[in-house]
Amino acid sequence: MIRTFLAVEVSDPVRTGISQVQHDLKQQLAGSLTKDIRIAWGQPNSFHLTIRFLGDTDKQLLDPMREAMAIVRRSHPTIQIPLDRLQAFPNLQKPRVLWVGPSEQWGKGDAARQLTALHREIEACCHSFGFAPDDKLFNPHLTLARIKTGERPVGQWLAQSGVCDQPLSLGEVRIGPLVLVKSHLRPTGPVYTKLWEVE
């Protein structure tokens, strides 16, 4: 068994933009950080848009899944997702994950509906290979950081700074080729290996 997920890769300009946002946040947060706050920042070379986390995957499924996902991918258009806001999961008061993604306005448009349709078909395909259904609403985003400890003070800083109210312009993520990524967990952070890609 290997640990895998389906994702879309991001362009170098987007990686550079996200790195700059991380740098700015670190500088702004520096004065507010205390010993009880621990933040793990994402590495630029590992930024990606996760489409579906699969978890433990039988190696024998890799080739059949590739063929099935190629059929799914071909039946949907290329979609552009703008990265123009900073937000947090599960909420801004006690954030555990800081992320960038599209605006709420984008989420009401045609591109968002196309993405939902694609995701629904990918989900059905995963289910047909024996993966447990994932009923969570798909929320396209790129993870900037994970707050390991100190969610409340970080939330207070986010509220006071108003940083989440400021518009971003980090370019777009193009939902083109789907990639299957192997995730090997290490104490220093996960190591990602691309197993296959379908256009």
N, C-alpha and C positions, 0 to 999 in steps of 0.2 A: 504493500500500500504506500502511496505517496500523497502528500498534502498539496492540493491544487486549487486554483481559482481561474475563472474566465475574466479577461480584462481587455482594455483598449490602451495602447501605448500613447504617450503624449509627445509633442514635438519639443525640440531643444529650446526654442524661444519661450514656450510655456514653462519648461523646467527653470529657465533663468528667471522668469517673472516670479514664480513661486518662491525661489530661493531668496529673491529680493524682499518679498513680503515677509518671509521668515526672519530675515536679517533685521528688518525694520521692527517687527514685533519683539524680537529679542532685546533690541536696544531700548524700546519703549518700556518693556517689562522689567529691565535690569534694576531699576530703582525700587520696584515693588516686590522683587523676589526675596523670600525668606527661606530659611533652611527646610521648612516643612512643605515647600513647593518643589515638586519634581516634574519636569516636562521632558518628554522624549520627542525630539524633532525628526521629521521624516528626512531621509537622505535624497538629494536631487536625482540620483541615478535610479531610485526605486519608485519615483512617482508614476502612478498609473490610475486609470479609472476602473475600479472593480465592477464587473457586470454581474458576476454570480460567484460567491464563495462555494466551493464544492467540498472541501475537507478531504478526508481519506478517500483515495481513488485507486481502484484496481488498475494496474498497468495494462491489463488486457483490454480495458475500455478505451484506451487512448486513441487508437486508429478508428474504431467505429464512431466514436464521438466526433472526431475530426470530420469525417464524411457527413455526419448528420448536421453538424454546425455549419458546414459549408453550404448545405442546402438552405438552411434557415437564413444565413447571412445574405445569400444571393436574392432572396425574396423581399428584401427591405432596402430602402435608399440609404445613402450616406447622410448622416445627421451631424450638424455643427452645434456644439454646446458652448455658449459663452461662459467664461469664468469672470463674473463681475460682482461677487459678494463674498464676504467672510462671515461664517456662521459657526455654531457649535452644536454637538450632540451631547446629551439629550436636550439640553437647553442652555441659554446664556448664563443662568444663575449658578448652575453647578456643571460647568462644561467638563466633559471627559475627552472629547475629540474636537480639535479646531480644524475646519475645512473651508475650501473655496469651491464655489459652484455657481450655477445659473441663478438669476433673479426669480422671484415668485412670479413676475410677469411672464417670463419665458415659459414657466411651468404651465401656463394656461394656453399656450399657442400650439400651432400645428406640429412643430418639430418635437415638442414634448409628447404629443399624442403618438407620433411615429416611433419615438423611443420606447414608450410604454408598450406599443404593439410588438416591437422587436423583443423587448425584455420578456413579455408574456410568452412568446414563442420559444425563446431560449429556456425559460423556466419549464415549459412543457417538455422540451427535449431532454433536459436534465432529469426530470421526473421519470421519463421513459427509460432512462438508464439506471433507475433505482435510487436516485438521490432523493432524500426527504424533501417535500415541498417547502418552499420559503414564501411565507404569506406576507412578509413585510413589504410595504410600499417602496418601490425603487426610487431612490433619491440620488441622482448622479452627483458625485463630489470627489475631490482629491483631498486626501488627509494631509494637513500641514504638521500636526503635532498631536500627541496623546498626553493628557494631563494625568500623571500617575498618582500624585498626591497634591492636595491643596486646591481642589476644585472651587471651593467657595471664595477664597481670596482672589483667584484668577477671574472668577465670575464678577466679583466686585470691581476689579480693575477694568474688565471689558465694558461694564456698564458706565463707569466713570469716564473712561477714555473716549467712548463713542466710536471706537475703531470699527465696530461692525456696521455703523451707519454710513461709513464713507464708501463711495463707489470704487470698485476696482476695475482695472482693464488689463486682464492677463492674457487676452487672446481667446482662442477657442480650442476645445478638444474635438477632434474629428472622429466620429464613430464610423470608422472604416473597417480595417481588418480586425477580427477577433483573435486573441491569443490565449493559449492555455499556458498557465505559469505554475511551475513547481515552487513551493514555498518551504524552505528548510529553516526551521527555527534554531537560532543560536543565542547565547547570552548577550552578544553584542547587537542583536537584531536579526530579522529574517534575511535569508539570502534567496534571491529570486532567479530562477532559470526558465527561459522560454522553451516550451516543449514543442508547440506547433502554432501555426498561424493560418487563418483562412481569410481570404479576401472577400 
